Amino acid sequence: MNEEGHSTSVSLVRYLSGEASPEDRLAVEAWATADPANAAELERLRTIWDLGAEAVPATVNVDKAWMRVQSRITEEEGRGRVILMHRGRTLTRWVAAAAVLIGLFVGVRYWHEQRPQELMATTEHLRTVLKDRSTVVLSPGSHANVRMRDERRITLHGEGYFEVERDEARPFVVATEAVTVTVLGTAFEVSAFDTSTSVLVRVRHGKVRVEAEGDTVYLEAGGYARFNKTAHLLERLPAPPAAVFGDRIIQFQQAPMTAVVAQLEQLFKVRVQLAHEGLERCVLTATFEDEPIDYILRVIADTYGLTLTQGAPGTYLLDGPGC
């Protein structure tokens, strides 16, 4: 392949990828208008490119790719093989080369996207958006292996919160050493630390299937299940009144104010005092997503007609008539 053929092949691939220089664009358009067969071939290559658009790398290094395929084109021609035909005439070698380059780009990205993705949270929560737009929040000390193929599968060690994009053709599976959770689209949390004797599954919304050693439990919104690894027992449990999903979502379900205060103090590292025992009889049902402690306490105070006072930094007092 001569230098002119190499340059023209590269121009065509840059043209299809949207990265053509003005010179590249003029060269390709001049070639396409010179012959109806050329124009038809350009449309055919454009169709191939568009069908593989999601598989084409964001940065197209055609010069480097050309070195990888040049020997393949030369070998094919040395055998006297016609690579592509159109209306009875052999396409020029540079068009054939461009088609090979397109196939190379598509193949490279396909291989890249099939590789498993490793996620690890060390001392802080790790939030990741997967290729299907599902969200994973790993708790500190957790790690996960992600494979996004015909089945979206995550192998989890530790604790993770998942908000899953619905895809009926591709189930979303979270597998731990002892428990497998399967969903189509929902939000749930799995806690499966190696040092724990139990695996916990909590569902925020949607529906999941929990399987462990031949037993199966279906959970819906608010559902809570535990697998005891020592007793080999999978059981459904009442949902706790106060729960945290991931690192940002706090959910209270008919939670007494003492449980609300305890959860907030643990999560935000603050001190919240109730002025008298009458406030302990108040119960709260609410969900807060990534809200600061000042906002949460203000909502609680407004809900029950209480007065919120902030003393020293990180110290709050709730006072009022009670419930």
Secondary structure as GFF3:
##gff-version 3
##sequence-region A 1 323
A	DSSP	alpha_helix	3	17	.	.	.	ID=ss1
A	DSSP	alpha_helix	22	34	.	.	.	ID=ss2
A	DSSP	alpha_helix	36	51	.	.	.	ID=ss3
A	DSSP	three_ten_helix	53	55	.	.	.	ID=ss4
A	DSSP	alpha_helix	62	78	.	.	.	ID=ss5
A	DSSP	beta_strand	85	86	.	.	.	ID=ss6
A	DSSP	beta_strand	89	90	.	.	.	ID=ss7
A	DSSP	alpha_helix	93	114	.	.	.	ID=ss8
A	DSSP	beta_strand	117	121	.	.	.	ID=ss9
A	DSSP	beta_strand	126	129	.	.	.	ID=ss10
A	DSSP	beta_strand	135	138	.	.	.	ID=ss11
A	DSSP	beta_strand	142	148	.	.	.	ID=ss12
A	DSSP	beta_strand	152	163	.	.	.	ID=ss13
A	DSSP	beta_strand	172	175	.	.	.	ID=ss14
A	DSSP	beta_strand	180	183	.	.	.	ID=ss15
A	DSSP	beta_strand	187	192	.	.	.	ID=ss16
A	DSSP	beta_strand	198	205	.	.	.	ID=ss17
A	DSSP	beta_strand	207	212	.	.	.	ID=ss18
A	DSSP	beta_strand	215	220	.	.	.	ID=ss19
A	DSSP	beta_strand	224	228	.	.	.	ID=ss20
A	DSSP	beta_strand	233	237	.	.	.	ID=ss21
A	DSSP	beta_strand	242	245	.	.	.	ID=ss22
A	DSSP	beta_strand	249	256	.	.	.	ID=ss23
A	DSSP	alpha_helix	257	268	.	.	.	ID=ss24
A	DSSP	beta_strand	271	274	.	.	.	ID=ss25
A	DSSP	three_ten_helix	277	281	.	.	.	ID=ss26
A	DSSP	beta_strand	283	289	.	.	.	ID=ss27
A	DSSP	alpha_helix	293	304	.	.	.	ID=ss28
A	DSSP	beta_strand	307	310	.	.	.	ID=ss29
A	DSSP	beta_strand	315	319	.	.	.	ID=ss30
###
